[in-house]
Amino acid sequence: MWTGEASKAPATDNRVDAGGRAVLPGFVDSHSHLVFAGDRTEEFNARMSGRPYSAGGIRTTVAATRAASEAELEATLTRYLAEALRQGTTTFETKSGYGLTVEDEARALRLAARHTDEVTYLGAHVVAPEYADDPAGYVALVTGEMLNACAPHARWIDVFCEQGAFDGDQARAVLTAGKAKGLHPRIHANQLSYGPGVQLAVELDAASADHCTHLTDADVDALANSATVATLLPGAEFSTRAAWPDARRLLDAGATVALSTDCNPGSSFTSSMPFCIALAVRDMGMTPDEAVRAATAGGAAALRRTDVGRLVPGAYADLVLLDAPSPVHLAYRPGVPLVAGVWRRGVREV
């Protein structure tokens, strides 16, 4: 692609007059969970209504995903990918994690790989229900037979390092096993409480530590002095009424920050990067320019990509045309469908 002053533009047969409207890089959504089945409306409604809810959370989605056909799972995946594209997302990452058996995790990754190169093996999402009394046995499965079946279909490996999921030692075992198979680490870190996730991410050169809600000064310093991106997921805090990540603290320390949707049926059922930008500006201390950068170049950094998330020679022509004169309007006019056109690889798709 080419960028610069109109008077210096090279000759072309394909010219679009933006009419004074803003043109941005396509959004890069570097964290999503789109291979799933089922619905958790009742869980969300109970949480928002202050009522107790005792159903299984992630395990509810696991049961529905296992029971779904491949065609049903792919239909759901493509539905939400199309939804995201209409809102300007041109590059996306997505994970497994709702199968938790060798066959179901491999199936999820095969499906995802039909639609993106940014595929993440998340067998270590939670301990599978069959291994509730044997978490060590499940870690052995995730790092052994399941990894062998899944690695050919993935670029990344992820783990939910959190109380109630996997502790630091278990997370290290999962990520180092994945690295030995050629998968690069990323990690769900420090979402619900302080913990070892961020430090482990930096130690293992993970591309991204995701959530980063509860950080010590040492965690912030570690991120600021590493290539690991702090990926913030404001949809999760919005949908669970949890404390917001402090983006301002991370940015002021010099950390690279990305924004992503965390689109999933339980804790962040949004595919809208513009919505996440508005939340980040309103509630996480980011300026509009910082939030847009985090949703484009920041997401690209979280995927170790330089060919997306920016409008420079040599990058893909992934573009978003806004029905607005400035990208500030993404936060200034929240909830308004401002995306007027989307080009991916130079082809208009919206």
C-alpha positions as CSV (number, residue, x, y, z in Angstrom):
1,M,0.0,0.0,0.0
2,W,1.0,3.7,-0.3
3,T,0.3,6.6,2.1
4,G,1.1,10.3,1.8
5,E,-0.1,13.6,0.3
6,A,-2.8,13.3,-2.4
7,S,-0.7,15.4,-4.8
8,K,2.1,12.8,-4.7
9,A,-0.1,9.7,-5.0
10,P,0.9,7.2,-7.7
11,A,-1.4,6.5,-10.6
12,T,-4.1,4.0,-9.8
13,D,-7.3,2.5,-11.3
14,N,-8.8,2.1,-7.9
15,R,-9.4,5.4,-6.2
16,V,-11.8,6.1,-3.3
17,D,-12.7,9.6,-2.2
18,A,-13.0,9.6,1.6
19,G,-14.7,12.9,1.5
20,G,-12.9,14.3,4.5
21,R,-13.6,11.3,6.6
22,A,-11.1,9.5,8.8
23,V,-9.2,6.4,7.5
24,L,-7.6,4.1,10.1
25,P,-5.7,0.8,10.0
26,G,-8.0,-2.1,10.4
27,F,-8.5,-3.1,14.0
28,V,-6.3,-6.0,15.3
29,D,-8.2,-8.1,17.8
30,S,-5.5,-10.2,19.5
31,H,-7.7,-12.0,22.1
32,S,-10.9,-13.8,21.4
33,H,-12.7,-17.1,22.1
34,L,-14.9,-17.7,19.1
35,V,-15.1,-21.5,18.8
36,F,-18.0,-22.3,21.1
37,A,-21.6,-23.3,21.3
38,G,-24.4,-22.5,23.7
39,D,-25.5,-19.3,25.5
40,R,-25.0,-17.9,29.0
41,T,-27.7,-15.2,29.0
42,E,-29.1,-16.4,32.3
43,E,-25.7,-16.2,33.9
44,F,-25.2,-12.6,32.7
45,N,-28.7,-11.6,33.7
46,A,-28.3,-13.0,37.2
47,R,-25.0,-11.3,37.6
48,M,-26.3,-7.9,36.5
49,S,-29.4,-8.4,38.7
50,G,-27.4,-9.2,41.8
51,R,-28.8,-12.7,42.0
52,P,-26.8,-15.8,42.9
53,Y,-26.1,-18.2,40.0
54,S,-24.8,-21.7,40.5
55,A,-24.4,-23.0,36.9
56,G,-21.1,-24.0,35.6
57,G,-19.6,-20.9,33.9
58,I,-16.9,-22.0,31.5
59,R,-17.9,-25.6,32.0
60,T,-21.4,-24.8,30.8
61,T,-19.9,-23.7,27.5
62,V,-17.6,-26.7,27.4
63,A,-20.6,-29.1,27.6
64,A,-22.4,-27.3,24.8
65,T,-19.3,-27.1,22.6
66,R,-18.6,-30.8,23.0
67,A,-22.2,-31.6,22.0
68,A,-22.2,-29.3,18.9
69,S,-21.4,-30.5,15.4
70,E,-18.5,-29.2,13.5
71,A,-20.9,-27.4,11.1
72,E,-22.6,-25.7,14.1
73,L,-19.3,-24.5,15.6
74,E,-18.1,-23.1,12.2
75,A,-21.4,-21.3,11.7
76,T,-21.0,-19.6,15.0
77,L,-17.4,-18.7,14.3
78,T,-18.1,-17.2,10.9
79,R,-21.1,-15.3,12.3
80,Y,-19.0,-13.5,14.9
81,L,-16.1,-12.9,12.5
82,A,-18.5,-11.3,10.0
83,E,-19.9,-9.2,12.9
84,A,-16.4,-8.1,13.9
85,L,-15.5,-7.3,10.3
86,R,-18.5,-4.9,10.0
87,Q,-17.1,-3.1,13.0
88,G,-13.6,-2.7,11.5
89,T,-11.7,-5.7,12.7
90,T,-9.5,-7.0,9.9
91,T,-7.1,-9.2,11.9
92,F,-8.1,-11.5,14.7
93,E,-6.7,-14.1,17.0
94,T,-8.9,-16.8,18.4
95,K,-8.4,-19.7,20.8
96,S,-9.6,-23.2,21.7
97,G,-10.4,-23.8,25.3
98,Y,-14.0,-25.0,25.3
99,G,-13.4,-28.6,24.4
100,L,-10.8,-29.8,27.0
101,T,-10.4,-33.2,25.4
102,V,-7.8,-34.2,22.8
103,E,-10.4,-34.5,20.1
104,D,-12.5,-31.4,20.9
105,E,-9.5,-29.1,21.3
106,A,-8.0,-30.3,18.0
107,R,-11.3,-29.8,16.3
108,A,-11.6,-26.3,17.5
109,L,-8.1,-25.4,16.3
110,R,-8.7,-27.0,12.9
111,L,-11.9,-24.9,12.5
112,A,-10.2,-21.7,13.6
113,A,-7.2,-22.2,11.3
114,R,-9.6,-22.2,8.3
115,H,-10.3,-18.5,9.0
116,T,-7.1,-17.0,10.6
117,D,-3.4,-17.6,10.9
118,E,-3.5,-16.4,14.5
119,V,-4.7,-19.6,16.3
120,T,-4.0,-20.3,19.9
121,Y,-4.1,-23.6,21.7
122,L,-5.8,-23.0,25.1
123,G,-6.2,-26.5,26.5
124,A,-5.3,-25.0,29.8
125,H,-8.4,-22.8,30.1
126,V,-9.7,-24.6,33.2
127,V,-9.2,-28.2,34.4
128,A,-11.5,-30.5,32.5
129,P,-14.4,-31.8,34.6
130,E,-13.2,-35.4,34.1
131,Y,-10.0,-34.3,35.9
132,A,-11.5,-32.3,38.7
133,D,-9.9,-34.5,41.3
134,D,-6.6,-34.9,39.3
135,P,-5.4,-31.5,38.1
136,A,-1.8,-32.8,37.7
137,G,-3.2,-35.5,35.4
138,Y,-4.9,-32.9,33.3
139,V,-1.7,-30.8,33.0
140,A,0.0,-34.0,31.8
141,L,-2.6,-34.4,29.2
142,V,-2.4,-30.8,28.1
143,T,1.4,-30.9,27.8
144,G,1.4,-34.4,26.2
145,E,-1.2,-36.1,24.0
146,M,-3.4,-33.0,23.6
147,L,-0.4,-30.8,22.7
148,N,0.8,-33.3,20.1
149,A,-2.7,-33.3,18.5
150,C,-3.1,-29.5,18.6
151,A,0.3,-28.1,17.9
152,P,0.1,-28.6,14.1
153,H,-3.0,-26.4,13.9
154,A,-1.8,-23.5,16.1
155,R,0.8,-20.7,16.3
156,W,0.4,-19.8,20.0
157,I,-0.1,-21.5,23.3
158,D,-2.0,-19.9,26.2
159,V,-2.9,-20.7,29.8
160,F,-5.2,-19.2,32.3
161,C,-2.9,-18.5,35.2
162,E,-5.2,-17.7,38.1
163,Q,-6.6,-19.0,41.3
164,G,-9.2,-21.7,40.5
165,A,-7.5,-22.4,37.1
166,F,-3.7,-23.0,36.9
167,D,-1.0,-21.9,39.3
168,G,2.4,-20.6,38.4
169,D,4.2,-23.9,38.3
170,Q,1.4,-25.5,36.2
171,A,1.4,-22.5,33.8
172,R,5.1,-22.7,33.4
173,A,4.8,-26.4,32.5
174,V,2.2,-25.7,29.9
175,L,4.0,-22.9,28.2
176,T,7.4,-24.5,28.2
177,A,6.0,-27.6,26.7
178,G,4.3,-25.5,24.0
179,K,7.6,-23.7,23.3
180,A,9.3,-27.0,22.8
181,K,6.7,-27.9,20.2
182,G,7.3,-24.6,18.4
183,L,4.3,-22.6,19.8
184,H,4.9,-19.1,21.1
185,P,3.5,-18.3,24.6
186,R,0.8,-15.8,25.6
187,I,-0.9,-15.9,28.9
188,H,-4.1,-14.9,30.8
189,A,-2.5,-13.1,33.6
190,N,-3.5,-11.2,36.8
191,Q,-7.2,-10.9,35.9
192,L,-8.9,-11.7,39.2
193,S,-6.1,-11.3,41.6
194,Y,-2.4,-10.6,42.0
195,G,-0.3,-13.6,40.9
196,P,2.7,-14.8,39.0
197,G,1.3,-14.6,35.5
198,V,2.9,-11.3,34.4
199,Q,6.3,-12.2,35.7
200,L,6.1,-15.6,34.0
201,A,5.0,-14.0,30.7
202,V,8.1,-11.7,30.7
203,E,10.4,-14.5,31.8
204,L,9.3,-16.7,28.9
205,D,9.1,-13.9,26.4
206,A,5.4,-14.3,25.9
207,A,4.1,-12.0,23.2
208,S,1.3,-10.8,25.4
209,A,0.1,-10.9,29.0
210,D,-3.7,-10.5,28.8
211,H,-6.0,-8.8,31.3
212,C,-3.4,-7.3,33.6
213,T,-6.0,-5.9,36.1
214,H,-4.1,-6.6,39.3
215,L,-0.5,-5.5,39.0
216,T,2.3,-4.7,41.4
217,D,4.9,-2.1,40.7
218,A,7.3,-4.9,39.9
219,D,4.8,-6.3,37.3
220,V,4.5,-2.9,35.6
221,D,8.3,-2.5,35.5
222,A,8.7,-6.0,34.1
223,L,6.3,-5.2,31.3
224,A,7.8,-1.8,30.6
225,N,11.2,-3.4,30.2
226,S,10.3,-6.3,28.0
227,A,8.8,-7.1,24.6
228,T,5.7,-8.6,26.3
229,V,2.6,-6.5,25.5
230,A,0.0,-5.7,28.2
231,T,-3.3,-6.6,26.4
232,L,-6.3,-5.0,28.2
233,L,-9.8,-6.4,27.8
234,P,-12.3,-3.8,28.9
235,G,-15.3,-5.8,27.8
236,A,-14.6,-8.3,30.5
237,E,-14.7,-5.6,33.2
238,F,-17.8,-4.1,31.7
239,S,-19.6,-7.4,31.7
240,T,-18.6,-8.5,35.2
241,R,-18.6,-5.1,37.0
242,A,-15.0,-5.8,37.9
243,A,-12.2,-3.3,38.6
244,W,-10.8,-1.6,35.5
245,P,-7.2,-2.2,34.5
246,D,-5.1,0.9,34.9
247,A,-3.9,1.7,31.4
248,R,-2.6,5.1,32.4
249,R,-0.1,3.5,34.8
250,L,1.2,1.1,32.2
251,L,1.5,3.7,29.5
252,D,3.3,6.1,31.8
253,A,5.8,3.4,32.7
254,G,6.6,2.8,29.1
255,A,4.7,-0.5,28.6
256,T,3.2,-1.4,25.2
257,V,-0.5,-1.7,25.6
258,A,-3.1,-3.4,23.3
259,L,-6.9,-3.4,23.5
260,S,-8.9,-6.5,22.6
261,T,-12.5,-7.7,22.9
262,D,-12.0,-11.0,24.7
263,C,-15.1,-12.0,22.8
264,N,-16.6,-15.0,24.6
265,P,-20.1,-16.1,25.7
266,G,-19.5,-15.8,29.4
267,S,-17.6,-12.7,30.5
268,S,-17.3,-10.4,27.4
269,F,-19.8,-11.1,24.7
270,T,-18.8,-8.3,22.4
271,S,-17.0,-8.3,19.1
272,S,-16.8,-4.5,18.9
273,M,-13.4,-2.9,19.0
274,P,-14.9,0.6,18.8
275,F,-16.9,-0.2,22.0
276,C,-13.6,-1.3,23.7
277,I,-11.9,1.9,22.6
278,A,-14.7,4.0,24.1
279,L,-14.5,2.0,27.4
280,A,-10.7,2.4,27.5
281,V,-11.0,6.2,27.1
282,R,-13.9,6.6,29.6
283,D,-12.8,4.2,32.3
284,M,-9.1,3.2,31.9
285,G,-7.3,6.5,31.6
286,M,-6.4,6.4,27.9
287,T,-6.6,9.3,25.5
288,P,-8.5,8.7,22.3
289,D,-5.3,8.5,20.3
290,E,-3.7,6.0,22.7
291,A,-6.8,3.8,22.6
292,V,-6.9,3.8,18.8
293,R,-3.2,2.9,18.7
294,A,-3.7,0.1,21.2
295,A,-6.5,-1.3,19.1
296,T,-4.4,-1.3,15.9
297,A,-0.6,-1.2,16.3
298,G,-0.8,-2.4,19.9
299,G,-2.8,-5.5,18.8
300,A,-0.3,-6.1,16.1
301,A,2.6,-6.0,18.6
302,A,0.7,-8.5,20.7
303,L,0.8,-10.8,17.7
304,R,4.4,-10.0,16.9
305,R,3.2,-8.6,13.5
306,T,4.5,-5.5,11.6
307,D,2.4,-6.0,8.5
308,V,-1.0,-5.1,10.1
309,G,-2.2,-2.4,12.5
310,R,-0.5,0.5,10.7
311,L,-0.7,2.3,7.4
312,V,2.8,2.3,6.0
313,P,4.5,1.0,2.9
314,G,4.9,-2.7,3.0
315,A,1.9,-3.3,5.3
316,Y,-1.3,-4.9,4.1
317,A,-4.0,-2.5,2.9
318,D,-6.3,-3.2,5.8
319,L,-8.3,-0.1,6.2
320,V,-11.3,1.3,8.1
321,L,-13.2,4.3,6.8
322,L,-15.2,6.1,9.5
323,D,-18.3,8.2,8.9
324,A,-16.5,10.9,11.0
325,P,-13.8,13.4,10.5
326,S,-11.6,12.1,13.3
327,P,-10.9,8.8,15.1
328,V,-11.7,10.7,18.3
329,H,-15.3,10.1,17.4
330,L,-14.9,6.4,18.3
331,A,-14.9,7.5,21.9
332,Y,-16.8,10.8,21.5
333,R,-19.8,9.0,19.9
334,P,-19.9,5.7,21.7
335,G,-22.3,3.1,20.5
336,V,-22.8,4.8,17.1
337,P,-22.1,2.6,14.0
338,L,-19.4,4.8,12.6
339,V,-17.6,2.3,10.3
340,A,-18.6,3.2,6.8
341,G,-16.2,0.9,4.9
342,V,-13.7,-1.9,5.5
343,W,-10.9,-3.0,3.2
344,R,-8.9,-6.2,3.8
345,R,-5.8,-7.0,1.8
346,G,-6.9,-4.1,-0.5
347,V,-10.3,-5.5,-1.2
348,R,-13.4,-3.8,0.1
349,E,-15.4,-6.2,2.2
350,V,-17.8,-3.8,3.9
